[in-house]
Amino acid sequence: MENEKHYRVVVDMTQKDGRSYFNISLPEEQVELNLSQVRLILMGALALTIRSSENEPEAMRNVISYLESEFVSVDSFSDHEIKVKKD
């Protein structure tokens, strides 16, 4: 498969003082992806985990509930930071 391109997104999570801290990164040797491309990869991975679940409807409800709670809370991601590597 000559035309195949493989991309990797790494997600790390640290829990501290009841909060979860996420770090999303790309391997240095990989071509940079824009936020939309990173989001597409993460959405595909999330969909795969839901479809692979024994109780797909419950998994979907849990994901939607979590996302709703994050976007309703004014504190969620208030300290986010995006670092873009410049050549």
N, C-alpha and C positions, 0 to 999 in steps of 0.2 A: 504494500500500500504506500506508494511513493508520495502521494499528496496528503498524507496524514500529518497533522500538527498536534502536538501534545502540549498542554499548558498545565501548570500546577499552581494552586493557591493553597497556602498554609494558614491554618487558623489555630491560634493558641488562646487558651483561656486560663486566667489566674483568678482564684477566689480569695478575697481578703475582706475581713470585717463585714461579711454579709453581702458584699458586692461582687459582681463578675466583671473582670477586665479582659477585653478581647484585643488580640493583635492579629491582623490579617497581613500576610506578606507574600512576596513572590520570590522565587529563587533568583539569585543575582545573575546567573548565566542565561536566564530566560528573557525573551523579548518582553518589554513592558506591556501590560494590558491597561486599558482605561477602566474607569470605575464601572461603566456599563458592562464591559466584558467580564470583569471580576464578579459582578452581581449575577450575570447569566450563569457562570460556573457554579456559584453558590446556590442559586435557585434550582439548578439541575440536580445538584447533590442533595438538597433538601427534599425535592420531589422524590428522588430515589429512596431516601430513608422513609418517607411516608408510604410510598407504594410497597416497600419491603416489610412494612409493619404488619403484625398479626391482626391489629385492629386499626385499619386505615382511617375510618371516620374519626375515631378518638384521637389518633395522631394528628390529623388535620385540624381538629378543634383545638388541640393543645398549641399547635403552631400559631393559629390565628389569634388565640387568646393571648399568647405571649407577645406577638407583634402589636396587638391592640394596646396592651399594658405599656409597652415601651414607647409608643407614640403618644399616649395620653399623658404620661409622666413628663413634667417639665425638667426633671432631673436626669432623665435617661439621655445618655450620650451628650450631655451638655459640655463635657470636657473632651470631645472627640478631636482627633488630630489626623490629618492626612499628610504624609510625607511623600513627595514625588522625587525620585532620583533624577537629577539633572546631569547631563554629560558635559 
